[in-house]
């Protein structure tokens, strides 16, 4: 039986004003106070049936009004009203 898991870990450092995020793809979404959306990629490997979990922490500066969203790969795979996958290019950015 195939089982898939999504793993996320985040730690906020109030001294530097940043959050260290460790994840397997997809990356977290950082919605900036001004409205732009960043997807900080840090490398890593998708966890599979026999593959070990190898991820790398990414440090993301957060400012007043910024928001951090952690989500699973099911979100970009969601279909829009036209039946197309949202993906990262437009639909997912629009949603955030």
Beta strands, then each sheet from edge to edge (+ up, - down):
strand 1: 8-13
strand 2: 18-23
strand 3: 29-31
strand 4: 37-38
strand 5: 57-61
strand 6: 67-69
sheet 1: 1+ 2- 5+
sheet 2: 4+ 3- 6+
end
